[in-house]
């Protein structure tokens, strides 16, 4: 039963990773904008940085979850 729950928990962790990366980038951008009084420039840059980190890290985490799910099933990895 635990083997069925592990992939679900891995995907849940990936979701949190996406959310926290994006929110963290926006918050960091807001703080820098407030400090430098630059309008919304760093908020937008923080958003794009958060998105880039989320997709890159999320991809790596997803590949790990997929490869762990394929172990023991006789499925070859590409």
MARTI-511816 format. One line per 3 residues: number of its first residue (from 0); their letters; for each residue x, y, z of C-alpha. Coordinates in nm, 4 decimals. Layout:
NUM) a) X Y Z ~ ...
This chain:
0) xxx) 0.0000 0.0000 0.0000 ~ 0.2841 0.2378 0.0794 ~ 0.4237 0.1914 -0.2715
3) xxx) 0.1006 0.3368 -0.4134 ~ 0.1156 0.6418 -0.1868 ~ 0.4782 0.7374 -0.2548
6) xxx) 0.4253 0.8640 -0.6143 ~ 0.1256 1.0689 -0.4979 ~ 0.3321 1.2262 -0.2210
9) xxx) 0.6086 1.2998 -0.4698 ~ 0.3630 1.4801 -0.6966 ~ 0.2245 1.6716 -0.4004
12) xxx) 0.5766 1.7845 -0.3170 ~ 0.6272 1.9009 -0.6749 ~ 0.3109 2.1102 -0.6505
15) xxx) 0.4357 2.2775 -0.3340 ~ 0.7735 2.3351 -0.4983 ~ 0.6042 2.5124 -0.7920
18) xxx) 0.3884 2.7284 -0.5666 ~ 0.6654 2.8292 -0.3276 ~ 0.9115 2.9055 -0.6077
21) xxx) 0.6698 3.1380 -0.7842 ~ 0.5431 3.3057 -0.4666 ~ 0.8983 3.3426 -0.3371
24) xxx) 1.0096 3.5125 -0.6584 ~ 0.7190 3.7565 -0.6463 ~ 0.7720 3.8387 -0.2786
27) xxx) 1.1433 3.8910 -0.3326 ~ 1.0636 4.1173 -0.6288 ~ 0.8160 4.3178 -0.4204
30) xxx) 1.0749 4.3654 -0.1470 ~ 1.3408 4.4834 -0.3928 ~ 1.0890 4.7161 -0.5633
33) xxx) 0.9975 4.8684 -0.2283 ~ 1.3619 4.9104 -0.1346 ~ 1.4715 5.0642 -0.4668
36) xxx) 1.1365 5.2330 -0.5472 ~ 1.1350 5.0946 -0.9020 ~ 0.7626 5.0389 -0.9529
39) xxx) 0.6901 4.6804 -1.0537 ~ 1.0100 4.6011 -1.2441 ~ 1.1599 4.3556 -0.9957
42) xxx) 0.8205 4.2048 -0.9166 ~ 0.7867 4.0987 -1.2803 ~ 1.1496 3.9841 -1.2912
45) xxx) 1.0940 3.7889 -0.9681 ~ 0.7853 3.6280 -1.1192 ~ 0.9787 3.5129 -1.4259
48) xxx) 1.2697 3.3960 -1.2126 ~ 1.0290 3.2030 -0.9884 ~ 0.8654 3.0457 -1.2930
51) xxx) 1.2026 2.9439 -1.4364 ~ 1.3130 2.7906 -1.1058 ~ 0.9768 2.6158 -1.0672
54) xxx) 0.9845 2.4592 -1.4130 ~ 1.3499 2.3560 -1.3974 ~ 1.3302 2.2086 -1.0476
57) xxx) 0.9836 2.0666 -1.1075 ~ 1.1068 1.8858 -1.4168 ~ 1.3955 1.7319 -1.2251
60) xxx) 1.1672 1.6269 -0.9380 ~ 0.9087 1.4861 -1.1798 ~ 1.1719 1.2779 -1.3572
63) xxx) 1.2783 1.1364 -1.0193 ~ 0.9177 1.0465 -0.9301 ~ 0.8624 0.8857 -1.2696
66) xxx) 1.1850 0.6836 -1.2522 ~ 1.1035 0.5654 -0.8993 ~ 0.7557 0.4621 -1.0179
69) xxx) 0.9026 0.2579 -1.3036 ~ 1.1445 0.0618 -1.0858 ~ 1.0394 -0.2935 -1.0304
72) xxx) 0.7844 -0.2887 -1.3126 ~ 1.0212 -0.3964 -1.5873 ~ 0.9805 -0.0679 -1.7724
75) xxx) 1.2939 0.0615 -1.9396 ~ 1.3760 0.4280 -1.9049 ~ 1.4269 0.6246 -2.2239
